[in-house]
Amino acid sequence: MVSDAQSRLVVGLVGGSHLVNHAYFMLLPPIFGPLKADIGVTDAQLGIALGVVGVVVTALQLPFGSLSDSRSRTSVLAISLTFGAVGAILTATAQSFAWLLAASVVTGVGIAGHHPAHYPLIGAATTEDTRGRAYSVHGFTGALGFAAPPAVVATASTLGVDWRVAIGGIAVVGAVYGAGCLLAFDRYVDAAITHPTNERTRESDEPLPTRIRRELRTLLSSPPIVALTVLWFVTSMAGWGIKQYTATLLSSGYSLPEATANFAVSAMLVTGAVLIFAGGWLTDRYSPGPVLVGGYAALVAVAGLLALGTLPTLGALALVLVLSATVDGSRPARASLADSLSTADSAGKNFGLLTVGISGGAAVAPPVLAVVVERAGVEAAFWAVAAIGVVAIALTAGVLHLGEGGATETVQPGD
């Protein structure tokens, strides 16, 4: 039996890793302007670089998941934290578009490993009556990770420090945390948590490609889970559109200084992180369906109003503050809905497919929205986000119908 102290340690270590990995995921958007000025890349090329990260993350989800289940969760965690830090260093030193693409590939490898390691570690270290709170911490720290790079870059800009120093600082902090995290797991966490059971290890004798194909066929045989995966895909697209272009919209559309716009984005993401807890409470009280529909309706309204470009500056800042929360606040509801559509022996595999939806959205949104911005302006990207909100409402209705009325089980917040 896992002690309370060890359980708290694992949740804390994994939460810190989630923050670091999400910071790596958010490295590029705050430095779009400096990258264009310093190495001469275009908006489309920046979108491609950010999309490459998502492609790599998507491609490696199931392989890393199989490695975590069959060998060692901490080995996947080590790959994640190491490659993430190296990718951040390469980003900080980028001198060309090709260099930036290479940095994106390495960063993507690092980011790809964090969910396949995190969720099994938390599951092994917690009990049924504490797991929901553990996943709330996990979701909260991940949201803070998204908020960190805009704040760091904005602070550096205010102090007259070069953006390369800011990104390099994130890399150094991440590397130091990674070393301490892995050392703590090695010294203080039982092997029963960090390694799979003997039964799972024996299953690893099946060739990895064969196992992945078999598991994928099983996952795709559930229409509600497939529909929910598409929902996670489109909401991931909306979330990345918000993260990628809110600062640009505030700068170009509302004439705010770049540093102020990045501070506003950080404040927006922190607000979204806090409201994850509110989303969990509302889901428990009212069920996932109303929370999802309400959140996506708010997304449509807020993104549409910002896209008009006619709001007073304070009004725009007020709406930006809650923009990310329209997506983040629904995370517990989406997780609860997935939980209710899963059996005891399929929840892990289902979440793996849903994570592919998340990372797939992260791969598709940046290049697609970059083209939209280049051809029609940043306001058009927010009209696209509002349209995605309409699609999300329709998909939610479809998932609830396929799942025969939706979910009422206990929420387990996650990404």
C-alpha positions in Angstrom: 0.0 0.0 0.0 1.3 3.5 -0.9 1.8 5.8 2.0 0.1 9.3 2.0 3.5 10.9 2.0 4.7 9.0 -1.0 1.4 9.6 -2.8 1.8 13.4 -2.2 5.4 13.3 -3.4 4.5 11.6 -6.7 1.6 14.0 -7.4 3.9 16.9 -6.6 6.7 15.7 -8.8 4.4 14.8 -11.7 2.7 18.2 -11.3 6.1 20.0 -11.6 6.9 17.9 -14.6 3.5 18.9 -16.2 4.3 22.6 -15.6 7.8 22.2 -17.2 6.5 20.3 -20.2 3.7 22.7 -20.9 6.1 25.5 -20.7 8.1 23.8 -23.5 4.9 23.5 -25.5 4.3 27.3 -25.2 7.8 28.5 -26.1 7.2 29.8 -29.6 4.0 31.9 -29.5 5.5 34.6 -27.1 8.6 35.1 -29.4 6.9 35.1 -32.8 7.8 38.8 -33.2 11.5 38.5 -32.2 11.8 35.3 -34.4 10.5 37.2 -37.4 12.8 40.1 -36.8 16.0 38.1 -35.9 15.9 35.1 -38.3 13.5 36.3 -41.0 10.8 33.7 -40.7 7.2 34.3 -41.9 4.0 33.7 -40.0 3.4 30.6 -42.1 6.8 29.2 -41.2 6.2 29.9 -37.5 2.9 28.0 -37.8 4.7 25.1 -39.4 7.4 25.0 -36.7 4.7 25.0 -34.0 2.7 22.4 -35.9 5.8 20.1 -36.2 5.8 19.9 -32.4 2.2 18.7 -32.4 2.9 16.2 -35.2 5.8 14.6 -33.2 3.7 14.6 -30.0 0.8 12.9 -31.9 3.0 10.3 -33.5 4.8 9.2 -30.3 1.8 8.9 -28.0 1.1 5.2 -28.5 4.8 4.1 -28.7 5.6 6.0 -25.5 2.4 4.7 -23.9 3.4 1.1 -24.7 6.9 1.7 -23.3 5.5 3.1 -20.1 3.2 0.2 -19.7 5.6 -2.5 -20.6 9.0 -1.3 -19.2 9.3 1.8 -17.0 7.3 4.9 -16.4 10.3 6.8 -15.2 12.3 6.0 -18.3 9.6 7.7 -20.4 9.6 10.6 -17.9 13.4 10.8 -18.2 13.2 11.0 -22.0 10.5 13.6 -21.8 12.3 15.9 -19.4 15.7 15.5 -21.1 14.5 16.1 -24.7 12.3 19.0 -23.6 15.2 20.8 -22.1 17.5 20.2 -25.1 14.7 21.4 -27.4 14.3 24.6 -25.4 18.1 25.3 -25.6 17.9 24.7 -29.4 15.0 27.1 -29.6 16.9 29.8 -27.7 19.9 29.5 -30.0 18.0 29.2 -33.3 19.7 31.0 -36.2 17.5 29.8 -39.2 14.2 28.2 -40.0 15.8 24.8 -40.5 17.4 25.2 -37.0 14.0 26.1 -35.6 12.4 23.1 -37.2 15.0 20.8 -35.7 14.4 22.4 -32.3 10.6 21.7 -32.7 11.3 18.1 -33.5 13.4 17.6 -30.3 11.0 19.6 -28.2 8.1 17.5 -29.6 9.9 14.2 -28.5 10.2 15.6 -25.0 6.6 16.8 -24.8 5.3 13.5 -26.2 6.5 11.5 -23.2 4.8 13.4 -20.4 1.2 12.1 -20.5 2.2 8.5 -21.0 4.4 8.7 -17.9 2.3 11.0 -15.8 -1.1 9.3 -15.8 0.2 5.8 -14.9 2.4 7.3 -12.2 -0.6 9.2 -10.6 -2.8 6.2 -11.0 -0.4 3.9 -9.3 0.3 6.4 -6.4 -3.3 7.3 -5.6 -6.5 5.6 -4.5 -9.9 5.9 -6.0 -11.0 8.5 -3.5 -8.0 10.7 -4.0 -7.3 10.4 -7.7 -9.7 13.1 -8.8 -8.0 15.7 -6.6 -4.6 14.5 -7.9 -5.7 15.0 -11.5 -7.0 18.5 -10.5 -3.5 19.3 -9.4 -2.1 17.9 -12.6 -4.4 20.0 -14.7 -3.7 23.1 -12.7 0.0 22.9 -12.9 -0.2 22.1 -16.7 -2.2 25.3 -17.2 0.4 27.3 -15.2 3.0 25.9 -17.5 1.3 27.3 -20.5 1.2 30.7 -18.7 4.9 30.8 -17.8 6.7 31.5 -21.1 4.5 34.6 -22.0 5.2 36.0 -18.5 8.9 35.3 -18.7 9.3 36.7 -22.1 7.2 39.8 -21.2 9.3 40.4 -18.1 12.6 40.0 -20.0 11.3 42.5 -22.6 10.4 45.0 -19.9 13.8 44.7 -18.4 15.5 45.0 -21.7 16.7 41.4 -21.7 17.0 39.5 -25.0 14.4 36.9 -25.8 17.1 34.2 -26.2 18.1 34.7 -22.5 14.5 34.3 -21.5 14.0 31.1 -23.4 17.4 29.8 -22.3 16.4 30.6 -18.7 13.3 28.4 -19.1 15.5 25.6 -20.5 17.9 25.8 -17.5 15.2 25.8 -14.9 13.5 22.9 -16.7 16.8 20.9 -16.8 17.5 21.5 -13.2 14.0 20.5 -12.2 14.2 17.4 -14.4 17.4 16.2 -12.7 15.9 16.8 -9.3 12.6 15.1 -10.2 14.3 12.0 -11.6 16.6 11.7 -8.6 13.7 12.0 -6.2 11.8 9.2 -8.1 14.9 7.0 -8.0 15.5 7.5 -4.2 12.1 7.9 -2.6 9.5 6.3 -4.8 8.8 2.5 -4.8 9.4 0.4 -7.9 5.7 -0.7 -7.7 4.8 2.9 -8.7 7.6 3.6 -11.2 7.4 0.2 -13.0 4.5 -1.8 -14.4 3.4 -5.1 -13.0 5.0 -8.4 -14.0 1.8 -9.3 -16.0 2.2 -6.2 -18.1 5.9 -6.8 -18.5 5.1 -10.2 -20.0 2.7 -8.6 -22.5 5.7 -6.7 -23.8 6.9 -9.8 -25.6 4.4 -8.9 -28.4 6.1 -6.7 -31.0 5.4 -3.0 -30.4 3.9 -2.3 -33.9 1.6 -5.3 -33.6 0.4 -4.3 -30.1 -0.2 -0.7 -31.2 -2.3 -1.8 -34.2 -4.3 -4.2 -32.0 -5.0 -1.6 -29.4 -5.9 1.0 -31.9 -8.5 -1.3 -33.6 -10.1 -1.9 -30.2 -10.2 1.8 -29.5 -11.8 2.7 -32.8 -14.6 0.2 -32.3 -16.4 2.6 -29.8 -18.3 5.4 -31.7 -18.8 7.5 -28.5 -15.1 7.5 -27.8 -14.3 8.3 -31.5 -16.7 11.2 -31.4 -15.2 12.4 -28.1 -11.7 12.2 -29.6 -12.9 14.5 -32.4 -14.3 16.8 -29.8 -10.9 16.9 -28.0 -9.3 17.5 -31.3 -11.4 20.6 -32.2 -11.2 22.0 -28.7 -7.4 21.6 -28.8 -7.4 23.6 -32.0 -9.4 26.3 -30.4 -7.1 26.4 -27.3 -4.0 26.7 -29.5 -5.6 29.4 -31.6 -6.2 31.3 -28.3 -2.7 30.7 -27.1 -1.0 31.4 -30.4 -2.7 34.7 -31.4 -4.2 36.5 -28.4 -1.1 38.5 -27.8 -0.9 39.4 -31.5 -4.6 40.4 -31.5 -4.1 42.7 -28.5 -1.0 44.2 -30.1 -2.2 44.7 -33.7 -5.9 45.0 -33.1 -6.0 47.0 -29.9 -2.7 48.8 -30.1 -1.3 47.4 -26.8 2.5 47.2 -26.3 3.9 43.7 -26.9 5.0 43.2 -23.3 1.5 44.3 -22.0 -0.1 41.9 -24.4 2.1 39.0 -23.2 1.3 39.8 -19.6 -2.4 39.8 -20.4 -2.0 36.3 -22.0 -0.3 35.0 -18.9 -3.1 36.4 -16.7 -5.6 34.8 -19.1 -3.9 31.4 -18.8 -3.6 31.6 -15.0 -7.4 32.5 -14.8 -8.1 29.5 -16.9 -6.0 27.3 -14.6 -7.9 28.4 -11.5 -11.2 27.9 -13.2 -10.4 24.2 -13.9 -11.4 23.7 -10.3 -14.7 25.6 -10.8 -15.3 23.4 -13.9 -14.9 20.3 -11.8 -17.4 21.6 -9.2 -19.9 22.5 -11.8 -19.5 19.1 -13.5 -20.2 17.3 -10.2 -23.2 19.5 -9.5 -24.8 19.6 -13.0 -23.2 16.8 -15.1 -20.8 17.2 -18.0 -23.2 18.1 -20.8 -24.4 21.5 -19.6 -20.9 22.5 -18.5 -19.5 21.6 -22.0 -22.3 23.4 -23.9 -22.1 26.4 -21.6 -18.3 26.7 -22.0 -18.3 26.4 -25.8 -21.2 28.9 -26.1 -19.1 31.3 -24.1 -16.2 30.6 -26.4 -18.2 31.5 -29.4 -19.4 34.7 -27.9 -16.1 35.9 -26.4 -14.0 35.0 -29.5 -16.5 36.6 -31.8 -16.6 39.9 -29.8 -12.8 40.1 -29.8 -12.7 39.4 -33.5 -14.8 42.5 -34.2 -11.8 44.6 -33.1 -14.2 47.4 -32.0 -14.2 46.9 -28.2 -12.6 49.5 -25.9 -9.2 48.4 -24.7 -10.4 47.6 -21.1 -13.3 45.7 -22.5 -11.0 43.6 -24.7 -8.7 42.9 -21.7 -11.6 41.8 -19.6 -12.8 39.4 -22.2 -9.3 38.1 -22.9 -9.0 37.3 -19.2 -11.8 34.7 -19.4 -11.2 33.6 -23.0 -9.0 30.6 -22.1 -11.3 29.7 -19.3 -14.1 28.9 -21.8 -12.0 25.9 -22.9 -10.0 25.2 -19.7 -13.0 25.1 -17.5 -14.5 22.3 -19.5 -11.5 20.0 -19.1 -13.0 18.2 -16.0 -16.3 17.8 -17.8 -14.6 16.2 -20.9 -12.6 13.9 -18.6 -15.7 12.9 -16.7 -17.6 12.2 -19.9 -14.7 10.0 -21.1 -14.7 8.2 -17.8 -18.4 7.4 -18.0 -18.0 6.1 -21.5 -15.2 3.7 -20.4 -15.1 0.4 -18.7 -12.7 -0.4 -16.0 -10.3 -2.1 -18.4 -10.5 0.4 -21.2 -10.1 3.8 -19.5 -6.4 4.0 -19.9 -6.5 3.1 -23.6 -9.3 5.4 -24.2 -7.4 8.3 -22.7 -4.5 7.5 -24.9 -6.7 7.9 -28.0 -8.1 11.1 -26.6 -4.6 12.4 -26.0 -3.9 11.8 -29.7 -6.9 14.1 -30.4 -5.4 16.8 -28.2 -1.9 16.6 -29.8 -3.5 16.3 -33.2 -5.2 19.6 -32.7 -2.0 21.1 -31.6 -0.4 19.8 -34.8 -3.1 21.1 -37.2 -4.1 24.4 -35.6 -0.8 26.4 -35.9 -0.1 26.0 -39.6 -3.8 26.3 -40.6 -4.4 29.4 -38.5 -1.1 30.9 -39.6 -2.3 30.7 -43.2 -5.6 32.3 -42.1 -3.7 35.2 -40.4 -1.4 35.7 -43.3 -4.2 35.9 -45.8 -7.0 37.6 -43.8 -5.5 39.0 -40.6 -5.5 38.0 -37.0 -9.1 38.9 -36.5 -10.0 36.1 -39.0 -8.3 33.6 -36.7 -10.6 34.5 -33.9 -13.6 34.1 -36.2 -12.3 30.7 -36.9 -12.0 30.0 -33.1 -15.6 31.1 -32.7 -16.6 28.7 -35.5 -14.8 25.9 -33.8 -16.9 26.6 -30.7 -20.0 26.0 -32.8 -18.6 22.7 -34.0 -17.7 21.7 -30.4 -21.3 22.3 -29.3 -22.6 20.0 -32.1 -20.0 17.4 -31.3 -21.0 17.5 -27.6 -24.6 16.8 -28.5 -23.5 13.9 -30.7 -21.3 12.4 -28.0 -24.1 12.6 -25.4 -26.5 11.0 -27.9 -24.1 8.2 -28.7 -23.4 7.7 -25.0 -27.2 7.5 -24.3 -27.5 10.6 -22.2 -24.0 11.4 -21.1 -22.2 10.9 -17.8 -22.9 11.2 -14.2 -19.9 9.6 -12.6 -17.3 11.3 -10.5 -15.1 13.7 -12.5 -11.4 13.1 -12.9 -9.9 16.3 -14.2 -7.1 16.0 -16.7 -5.7 17.5 -20.0 
